[in-house]
Amino acid sequence: MEFEVDDMTCGHCASHITKAIKDLDQSANVVVSLDQKRVKVASAATADELLHAISEAGYSPALKG
């Protein structure tokens, strides 16, 4: 799954989002692109669960594609 997170602006944001996803699913594979403001996630969690986790971390994710 891929999410666009327009309010992710720095490395701290990226690590905060990664931690939120890993707290939900420790085995998730998370790839962050700060330049594109994208987060790619391979996880057993649903898109809704991931959206909620990123939102709870203080960001505004949108599911892409």
C-alpha angles and dihedrals in degrees: 000000000000127000131192112218108184094180093056101106110156147022091270090057091050093050092045091053092045090052092050091053093045090050087058096042118010092195095052117126108223124189117183125197109191092183092057094032088232133139119198116198132187105192145140087233119099123251089250092053091050093047089051093048092051091045091050088053087061103262136114108234126184123196111239129209 
